[in-house]
């Protein structure tokens, strides 16, 4: 899945299956950008890229809070 498709899927509401497809695509893409200790910046509404979390927590945050939108 390409990055544009991932971004498009993440624009759907959290409860829509396409959103989950976008989250899965993002997580696959983001796993290539982990820090040396296996964490990544969380772009959820709550963390707004300010927290480094493990991938499982980022995945949870996406499904719980949603991804932050461009302002």
Backbone as XML, in Angstrom:
<?xml version="1.0"?>
<chain id="A" units="angstrom">
  <residue number="1" name="UNK">
    <atom name="N" x="0.849" y="-1.173" z="0.000"/>
    <atom name="CA" x="0.000" y="0.000" z="0.000"/>
    <atom name="C" x="0.895" y="1.236" z="0.000"/>
  </residue>
  <residue number="2" name="UNK">
    <atom name="N" x="0.560" y="2.201" z="-0.836"/>
    <atom name="CA" x="1.396" y="3.401" z="-0.898"/>
    <atom name="C" x="0.961" y="4.417" z="0.154"/>
  </residue>
  <residue number="3" name="UNK">
    <atom name="N" x="1.815" y="5.389" z="0.404"/>
    <atom name="CA" x="1.593" y="6.367" z="1.463"/>
    <atom name="C" x="0.342" y="7.205" z="1.230"/>
  </residue>
  <residue number="4" name="UNK">
    <atom name="N" x="0.043" y="7.558" z="-0.015"/>
    <atom name="CA" x="-1.169" y="8.340" z="-0.295"/>
    <atom name="C" x="-2.432" y="7.558" z="0.060"/>
  </residue>
  <residue number="5" name="UNK">
    <atom name="N" x="-2.454" y="6.280" z="-0.217"/>
    <atom name="CA" x="-3.603" y="5.447" z="0.126"/>
    <atom name="C" x="-3.749" y="5.339" z="1.637"/>
  </residue>
  <residue number="6" name="UNK">
    <atom name="N" x="-2.632" y="5.193" z="2.324"/>
    <atom name="CA" x="-2.655" y="5.138" z="3.792"/>
    <atom name="C" x="-3.250" y="6.426" z="4.349"/>
  </residue>
  <residue number="7" name="UNK">
    <atom name="N" x="-2.764" y="7.560" z="3.879"/>
    <atom name="CA" x="-3.268" y="8.858" z="4.353"/>
    <atom name="C" x="-4.751" y="9.008" z="4.064"/>
  </residue>
  <residue number="8" name="UNK">
    <atom name="N" x="-5.181" y="8.592" z="2.891"/>
    <atom name="CA" x="-6.600" y="8.688" z="2.518"/>
    <atom name="C" x="-7.457" y="7.843" z="3.452"/>
  </residue>
  <residue number="9" name="UNK">
    <atom name="N" x="-7.017" y="6.623" z="3.749"/>
    <atom name="CA" x="-7.772" y="5.746" z="4.646"/>
    <atom name="C" x="-7.856" y="6.316" z="6.051"/>
  </residue>
  <residue number="10" name="UNK">
    <atom name="N" x="-6.842" y="7.052" z="6.483"/>
    <atom name="CA" x="-6.847" y="7.628" z="7.824"/>
    <atom name="C" x="-7.775" y="8.833" z="7.951"/>
  </residue>
  <residue number="11" name="UNK">
    <atom name="N" x="-8.374" y="9.272" z="6.855"/>
    <atom name="CA" x="-9.341" y="10.371" z="6.928"/>
    <atom name="C" x="-10.745" y="9.873" z="7.268"/>
  </residue>
  <residue number="12" name="UNK">
    <atom name="N" x="-10.961" y="8.571" z="7.207"/>
    <atom name="CA" x="-12.260" y="8.009" z="7.561"/>
    <atom name="C" x="-12.452" y="8.050" z="9.081"/>
  </residue>
  <residue number="13" name="UNK">
    <atom name="N" x="-13.713" y="8.013" z="9.547"/>
    <atom name="CA" x="-13.958" y="7.942" z="10.991"/>
    <atom name="C" x="-13.348" y="6.672" z="11.588"/>
  </residue>
  <residue number="14" name="UNK">
    <atom name="N" x="-13.017" y="6.726" z="12.861"/>
    <atom name="CA" x="-12.337" y="5.617" z="13.542"/>
    <atom name="C" x="-13.084" y="4.293" z="13.401"/>
  </residue>
  <residue number="15" name="UNK">
    <atom name="N" x="-14.385" y="4.316" z="13.431"/>
    <atom name="CA" x="-15.180" y="3.077" z="13.411"/>
    <atom name="C" x="-15.330" y="2.447" z="12.024"/>
  </residue>
  <residue number="16" name="UNK">
    <atom name="N" x="-14.881" y="3.123" z="10.977"/>
    <atom name="CA" x="-15.033" y="2.627" z="9.607"/>
    <atom name="C" x="-13.859" y="1.693" z="9.278"/>
  </residue>
  <residue number="17" name="UNK">
    <atom name="N" x="-14.132" y="0.549" z="8.630"/>
    <atom name="CA" x="-13.056" y="-0.416" z="8.324"/>
    <atom name="C" x="-11.874" y="0.178" z="7.544"/>
  </residue>
  <residue number="18" name="UNK">
    <atom name="N" x="-12.113" y="1.150" z="6.679"/>
    <atom name="CA" x="-11.011" y="1.747" z="5.918"/>
    <atom name="C" x="-10.009" y="2.433" z="6.844"/>
  </residue>
  <residue number="19" name="UNK">
    <atom name="N" x="-10.487" y="2.987" z="7.957"/>
    <atom name="CA" x="-9.587" y="3.629" z="8.918"/>
    <atom name="C" x="-8.603" y="2.593" z="9.472"/>
  </residue>
  <residue number="20" name="UNK">
    <atom name="N" x="-9.125" y="1.419" z="9.817"/>
    <atom name="CA" x="-8.268" y="0.351" z="10.351"/>
    <atom name="C" x="-7.223" y="-0.072" z="9.316"/>
  </residue>
  <residue number="21" name="UNK">
    <atom name="N" x="-7.623" y="-0.116" z="8.052"/>
    <atom name="CA" x="-6.681" y="-0.438" z="6.976"/>
    <atom name="C" x="-5.583" y="0.633" z="6.933"/>
  </residue>
  <residue number="22" name="UNK">
    <atom name="N" x="-5.966" y="1.892" z="7.104"/>
    <atom name="CA" x="-4.994" y="2.978" z="7.133"/>
    <atom name="C" x="-4.046" y="2.864" z="8.313"/>
  </residue>
  <residue number="23" name="UNK">
    <atom name="N" x="-4.580" y="2.504" z="9.479"/>
    <atom name="CA" x="-3.744" y="2.320" z="10.675"/>
    <atom name="C" x="-2.741" y="1.191" z="10.442"/>
  </residue>
  <residue number="24" name="UNK">
    <atom name="N" x="-3.216" y="0.086" z="9.904"/>
    <atom name="CA" x="-2.319" y="-1.049" z="9.633"/>
    <atom name="C" x="-1.229" y="-0.657" z="8.637"/>
  </residue>
  <residue number="25" name="UNK">
    <atom name="N" x="-1.602" y="0.086" z="7.608"/>
    <atom name="CA" x="-0.622" y="0.550" z="6.630"/>
    <atom name="C" x="0.390" y="1.495" z="7.250"/>
  </residue>
  <residue number="26" name="UNK">
    <atom name="N" x="-0.096" y="2.420" z="8.089"/>
    <atom name="CA" x="0.807" y="3.351" z="8.764"/>
    <atom name="C" x="1.787" y="2.598" z="9.650"/>
  </residue>
  <residue number="27" name="UNK">
    <atom name="N" x="1.281" y="1.640" z="10.413"/>
    <atom name="CA" x="2.144" y="0.886" z="11.327"/>
    <atom name="C" x="3.207" y="0.105" z="10.554"/>
  </residue>
  <residue number="28" name="UNK">
    <atom name="N" x="2.849" y="-0.468" z="9.420"/>
    <atom name="CA" x="3.840" y="-1.174" z="8.593"/>
    <atom name="C" x="4.905" y="-0.205" z="8.095"/>
  </residue>
  <residue number="29" name="UNK">
    <atom name="N" x="4.468" y="0.958" z="7.638"/>
    <atom name="CA" x="5.389" y="1.987" z="7.160"/>
    <atom name="C" x="6.261" y="2.510" z="8.305"/>
  </residue>
  <residue number="30" name="UNK">
    <atom name="N" x="5.654" y="2.788" z="9.449"/>
    <atom name="CA" x="6.366" y="3.388" z="10.580"/>
    <atom name="C" x="7.360" y="2.430" z="11.228"/>
  </residue>
  <residue number="31" name="UNK">
    <atom name="N" x="7.132" y="1.151" z="11.120"/>
    <atom name="CA" x="8.068" y="0.190" z="11.720"/>
    <atom name="C" x="9.460" y="0.295" z="11.109"/>
  </residue>
  <residue number="32" name="UNK">
    <atom name="N" x="9.570" y="0.934" z="9.958"/>
    <atom name="CA" x="10.886" y="1.156" z="9.343"/>
    <atom name="C" x="11.574" y="2.400" z="9.891"/>
  </residue>
  <residue number="33" name="UNK">
    <atom name="N" x="10.882" y="3.168" z="10.729"/>
    <atom name="CA" x="11.438" y="4.425" z="11.244"/>
    <atom name="C" x="11.548" y="4.429" z="12.763"/>
  </residue>
  <residue number="34" name="UNK">
    <atom name="N" x="11.623" y="3.263" z="13.374"/>
    <atom name="CA" x="11.719" y="3.183" z="14.830"/>
    <atom name="C" x="13.044" y="3.765" z="15.324"/>
  </residue>
  <residue number="35" name="UNK">
    <atom name="N" x="13.019" y="4.315" z="16.534"/>
    <atom name="CA" x="14.255" y="4.799" z="17.155"/>
    <atom name="C" x="15.115" y="3.610" z="17.556"/>
  </residue>
  <residue number="36" name="UNK">
    <atom name="N" x="16.300" y="3.896" z="18.036"/>
    <atom name="CA" x="17.219" y="2.817" z="18.435"/>
    <atom name="C" x="16.643" y="1.942" z="19.548"/>
  </residue>
  <residue number="37" name="UNK">
    <atom name="N" x="15.714" y="2.486" z="20.336"/>
    <atom name="CA" x="15.113" y="1.693" z="21.408"/>
    <atom name="C" x="13.716" y="1.164" z="21.039"/>
  </residue>
  <residue number="38" name="UNK">
    <atom name="N" x="13.378" y="1.199" z="19.735"/>
    <atom name="CA" x="12.154" y="0.579" z="19.248"/>
    <atom name="C" x="10.888" y="1.396" z="19.422"/>
  </residue>
  <residue number="39" name="UNK">
    <atom name="N" x="11.015" y="2.701" z="19.542"/>
    <atom name="CA" x="9.829" y="3.553" z="19.701"/>
    <atom name="C" x="9.673" y="4.471" z="18.496"/>
  </residue>
  <residue number="40" name="UNK">
    <atom name="N" x="8.504" y="5.112" z="18.408"/>
    <atom name="CA" x="8.265" y="6.081" z="17.345"/>
    <atom name="C" x="7.367" y="7.190" z="17.876"/>
  </residue>
  <residue number="41" name="UNK">
    <atom name="N" x="7.382" y="8.315" z="17.173"/>
    <atom name="CA" x="6.539" y="9.451" z="17.574"/>
    <atom name="C" x="5.089" y="9.105" z="17.290"/>
  </residue>
  <residue number="42" name="UNK">
    <atom name="N" x="4.232" y="9.409" z="18.253"/>
    <atom name="CA" x="2.818" y="9.092" z="18.132"/>
    <atom name="C" x="2.056" y="10.301" z="17.594"/>
  </residue>
  <residue number="43" name="UNK">
    <atom name="N" x="1.481" y="10.188" z="16.376"/>
    <atom name="CA" x="0.740" y="11.295" z="15.798"/>
    <atom name="C" x="-0.766" y="11.263" z="16.107"/>
  </residue>
  <residue number="44" name="UNK">
    <atom name="N" x="-1.124" y="10.729" z="17.264"/>
    <atom name="CA" x="-2.539" y="10.724" z="17.626"/>
    <atom name="C" x="-2.953" y="12.108" z="18.129"/>
  </residue>
  <residue number="45" name="UNK">
    <atom name="N" x="-4.245" y="12.299" z="18.298"/>
    <atom name="CA" x="-4.784" y="13.575" z="18.761"/>
    <atom name="C" x="-4.252" y="13.929" z="20.147"/>
  </residue>
  <residue number="46" name="UNK">
    <atom name="N" x="-4.050" y="12.939" z="20.988"/>
    <atom name="CA" x="-3.595" y="13.166" z="22.361"/>
    <atom name="C" x="-2.106" y="13.508" z="22.425"/>
  </residue>
  <residue number="47" name="UNK">
    <atom name="N" x="-1.282" y="12.821" z="21.660"/>
    <atom name="CA" x="0.181" y="12.980" z="21.746"/>
    <atom name="C" x="0.747" y="14.030" z="20.779"/>
  </residue>
  <residue number="48" name="UNK">
    <atom name="N" x="0.079" y="14.275" z="19.683"/>
    <atom name="CA" x="0.481" y="15.225" z="18.637"/>
    <atom name="C" x="1.991" y="15.213" z="18.337"/>
  </residue>
  <residue number="49" name="UNK">
    <atom name="N" x="2.524" y="14.034" z="18.135"/>
    <atom name="CA" x="3.937" y="13.829" z="17.784"/>
    <atom name="C" x="4.918" y="14.243" z="18.872"/>
  </residue>
  <residue number="50" name="UNK">
    <atom name="N" x="4.448" y="14.454" z="20.099"/>
    <atom name="CA" x="5.339" y="14.874" z="21.178"/>
    <atom name="C" x="5.846" y="13.723" z="22.033"/>
  </residue>
  <residue number="51" name="UNK">
    <atom name="N" x="5.231" y="12.554" z="21.929"/>
    <atom name="CA" x="5.634" y="11.418" z="22.760"/>
    <atom name="C" x="6.210" y="10.306" z="21.905"/>
  </residue>
  <residue number="52" name="UNK">
    <atom name="N" x="7.249" y="9.678" z="22.418"/>
    <atom name="CA" x="7.806" y="8.481" z="21.798"/>
    <atom name="C" x="7.205" y="7.277" z="22.516"/>
  </residue>
  <residue number="53" name="UNK">
    <atom name="N" x="6.536" y="6.419" z="21.754"/>
    <atom name="CA" x="5.873" y="5.255" z="22.320"/>
    <atom name="C" x="6.272" y="4.004" z="21.554"/>
  </residue>
  <residue number="54" name="UNK">
    <atom name="N" x="6.017" y="2.854" z="22.169"/>
    <atom name="CA" x="6.266" y="1.613" z="21.435"/>
    <atom name="C" x="5.144" y="1.443" z="20.406"/>
  </residue>
  <residue number="55" name="UNK">
    <atom name="N" x="5.387" y="0.696" z="19.350"/>
    <atom name="CA" x="4.405" y="0.558" z="18.267"/>
    <atom name="C" x="3.024" y="0.079" z="18.725"/>
  </residue>
  <residue number="56" name="UNK">
    <atom name="N" x="2.951" y="-0.819" z="19.700"/>
    <atom name="CA" x="1.651" y="-1.286" z="20.182"/>
    <atom name="C" x="0.841" y="-0.159" z="20.802"/>
  </residue>
  <residue number="57" name="UNK">
    <atom name="N" x="1.514" y="0.719" z="21.547"/>
    <atom name="CA" x="0.823" y="1.865" z="22.151"/>
    <atom name="C" x="0.374" y="2.865" z="21.092"/>
  </residue>
  <residue number="58" name="UNK">
    <atom name="N" x="1.192" y="3.085" z="20.072"/>
    <atom name="CA" x="0.804" y="3.991" z="18.982"/>
    <atom name="C" x="-0.426" y="3.426" z="18.273"/>
  </residue>
  <residue number="59" name="UNK">
    <atom name="N" x="-0.423" y="2.145" z="17.999"/>
    <atom name="CA" x="-1.570" y="1.496" z="17.362"/>
    <atom name="C" x="-2.824" y="1.683" z="18.222"/>
  </residue>
  <residue number="60" name="UNK">
    <atom name="N" x="-2.703" y="1.469" z="19.514"/>
    <atom name="CA" x="-3.830" y="1.659" z="20.432"/>
    <atom name="C" x="-4.319" y="3.106" z="20.397"/>
  </residue>
  <residue number="61" name="UNK">
    <atom name="N" x="-3.399" y="4.054" z="20.440"/>
    <atom name="CA" x="-3.774" y="5.471" z="20.422"/>
    <atom name="C" x="-4.519" y="5.830" z="19.139"/>
  </residue>
  <residue number="62" name="UNK">
    <atom name="N" x="-4.091" y="5.298" z="18.005"/>
    <atom name="CA" x="-4.803" y="5.546" z="16.752"/>
    <atom name="C" x="-6.256" y="5.096" z="16.846"/>
  </residue>
  <residue number="63" name="UNK">
    <atom name="N" x="-6.459" y="3.928" z="17.422"/>
    <atom name="CA" x="-7.800" y="3.373" z="17.492"/>
    <atom name="C" x="-8.635" y="3.996" z="18.607"/>
  </residue>
  <residue number="64" name="UNK">
    <atom name="N" x="-7.988" y="4.511" z="19.632"/>
    <atom name="CA" x="-8.693" y="5.123" z="20.753"/>
    <atom name="C" x="-8.975" y="6.612" z="20.534"/>
  </residue>
  <residue number="65" name="UNK">
    <atom name="N" x="-7.961" y="7.358" z="20.064"/>
    <atom name="CA" x="-8.059" y="8.807" z="19.985"/>
    <atom name="C" x="-8.138" y="9.351" z="18.548"/>
  </residue>
  <residue number="66" name="UNK">
    <atom name="N" x="-7.674" y="8.589" z="17.606"/>
    <atom name="CA" x="-7.644" y="9.058" z="16.214"/>
    <atom name="C" x="-6.343" y="9.783" z="15.903"/>
  </residue>
  <residue number="67" name="UNK">
    <atom name="N" x="-6.093" y="9.962" z="14.639"/>
    <atom name="CA" x="-4.869" y="10.614" z="14.193"/>
    <atom name="C" x="-5.117" y="12.128" z="14.124"/>
  </residue>
  <residue number="68" name="UNK">
    <atom name="N" x="-4.106" y="12.893" z="14.461"/>
    <atom name="CA" x="-4.269" y="14.356" z="14.386"/>
    <atom name="C" x="-4.407" y="14.768" z="12.933"/>
  </residue>
  <residue number="69" name="UNK">
    <atom name="N" x="-5.172" y="15.765" z="12.708"/>
    <atom name="CA" x="-5.415" y="16.284" z="11.363"/>
    <atom name="C" x="-4.575" y="17.522" z="11.155"/>
  </residue>
  <residue number="70" name="UNK">
    <atom name="N" x="-4.276" y="17.807" z="9.907"/>
    <atom name="CA" x="-3.552" y="19.038" z="9.609"/>
    <atom name="C" x="-4.420" y="20.228" z="10.003"/>
  </residue>
  <residue number="71" name="UNK">
    <atom name="N" x="-3.788" y="21.236" z="10.520"/>
    <atom name="CA" x="-4.516" y="22.428" z="10.954"/>
    <atom name="C" x="-4.573" y="23.431" z="9.836"/>
  </residue>
</chain>
